[in-house]
Amino acid sequence: MGRKLCAIIHRDYTSPVDIQIKIFDQSISFFNPGKLFGNLTIEELSTDTYQSHMRNKLIAEAFYLTKDIEKYGSGYIRIRKEILSYPTMTMKYKEVGSGFLVELQYEKQKISTKPTDHVTENVGVNVGVNVGVNVGVNTLLKLVEDYPGIKSAELREKLNVSQRTVERWLKYLRDEQKIVFKGAFKTGGYWLIK
């Protein structure tokens, strides 16, 4: 979703060319009309210290006010950091013709499906349950990061899980000192610990 929003916010609306998204088995590419804006270079964009410039300030502000983006000028940094969670994924970007191309590629991880002497038949069930829980906890953590001060009821709605599950995940993240509850019991919310 983040890359699609970047394409809408940063495109050159004077160009008749459409935003193009191409999905393949092991890659996805995004072409956006309009080169990098405000003298920004590819080399600068590859760092965490680039100076962001907005081509379409009103569109960016609309997405900010609807909480679809959390702040201006940090999209590529957050996308690069998120990709680090996927060891076989890479992101490449370059200016092409009159636009900007981003390509995400990944290699399938080689996973054996044959049991070994050290693995019991319950491992598949345990891994499935643990992966499901970890994905839920990580998604909750991302929501707290994206929506500082979010309440547990809002998390329940966004995650579509029971309140008990949300409370269990929140307790885990508090115990791990990743989040903190601030404010009064009824009006407070959860914040990321930096």
N, C-alpha and C positions, 0 to 999 in steps of 0.2 A: 504494500500500500504506500509506503514512504516514497519509493521511487516514482510511482504514478503521480503522487502529489507534487513532487519536485518538478516533474515534466509539465504539469499544469501551471504551476507558479512561475517557472523560469522560461517558458517558451516565448519565442518572438511572435507575437500576434500579428505583425505586419507581413509575415511570410504565409503564402497560401498552402505550404506543405503541412500535412497532418503529423501529429504525434504518431509514431509507429512502435508497436510492441509486438515482438516476434517470439513465440514460445517453441522451443525444440525439446527433444528428449533430455538433453543434459546442459541446456543453456536457455537463457532468456535475454533478449536485447531490447533496449529502449532507445529510439531515435527521437530527438527533440529539435524542432526548428529553432535556429538561433544559436550562435556560438556563445562561449563563456562571456559573461557581461562584466563591464567595469574594469577592463584590462586584467582580469584574473587569468592566470596561466594554468596549464595542466600541472606543472611542477608545484605551483602554490597550492592547488586543490588537493594534492597528494599529502599535504602536511596538515597538522591540527592547528596551525596558526594563520591560515589564510584569512584575508579580509573579504567578507561577503558583501556583495552588492545586489540590490533587488531591482529586477527589471519591471516587475509588476507588483508594486507595493500594496495596492488595494486588494488584489487577489490573495496575497500572502496574509494580509491583515484579516481577511474574511476567514481563512482557514485557521488562523490563530484564535480568533474569537469563538469559533465553533469547536475549539480544542482538538482539531485534526492535526495541527502542528503545535509543538510546545514552545518553540522559540525560533527566532530568525537566524539563518546562517549557520546552523549546526547539522544540517541533514547529512552531508557527506561524511562528516566525522562519525555520527551515530551509525550510519549504514556500514562504514568500514569496521567499526568496533563490533557490530552485530555479526558481521561475516566471519570474524575471528572465532566465533562459536562453532563454525562449521569448517573443520580442518581441510576438507577436500574442495572447498569453494573458493573461487577467485573472482575479483571484480576488476575489469579493465574499462578505461574510458579514454575517449579521444575526440577531437574535433574532426568532423568529416563533412566535406562540402560546405553547405551553409548551416550546419547544425552540430549537434553534440550526441555522441553515441556512447551508451553504457552497456556492457555485456557482463552478465553473471554466468559463470560456468562452474560445473562441479563434476567430479568423478565419483562414480558409485563406489562405496566402500565394500571391500571384500569381506563378507561375513560367512563363516562356515555354518551350515545347518545340520552338520553331523555331530551327534554327541561324542564326547571323548571320555576317557576313563575318569576324568576329574569333574564331569558335569552330570548332574542327575536330571531326571525328566521334569522336576519342578522348577528348574532354572528358567525355562521359557515363561512360565506363569509369573514367577517372581520378577523377572526383567520387565515383562509387560506391565505389571502393576507399578513397579518403581518408575519406569519411563513415563507412564501416565501421570503419576504424582509429581515427578520432577517437571514435566511440561506445565502442569497446572501451577506449581509454585513459581516457576520462572515467568509464566504469563502474568501471574498476580504481581510479582516484583516489577515487571515492566509497566503494568498499569499504575502502580504506586509512583514509579519514576515519571511516567507521562502525565499523571494527574495528582500532583502533590496535594495532600489534605483529603484524599478520597476516603469515603466512609465504607465500612464493611458491607452495608446494604447495596451500595453502588457496585462494589466488587462482585457481590453475588449475582447481580443482574447482568453485568458485563461478561462474567465467566459462565453463567448459566449452570451453577452448581448450588448445592444446599448451603445454608448459612453455617451449618456445622463444619462442612468441608472448608469453607472460607476461613472460619475461626481457627481450624487446625493448621492450615497453611500460614495464617498470620502469626500464630504462636511459634511455628517453626522459624519463620523469618525474624521474629523478635528475638528468639533464643540465639539465632545465628548473628544477631546484632546487625542486620541488614536494613531493618525498618524500625521506626519508633512511632508510638501513638502520641499525638500532641492535642491538648485542649480538653474541654469538659467531656464527660462520658457520652452525653447525647449529641453534642455538637462538634466534637473533635474528629480528627481524621489521621490517616497514616502518611508518613513521610519517609523518604529514603535517607539512610544515614550515609553521608558522603565520606 
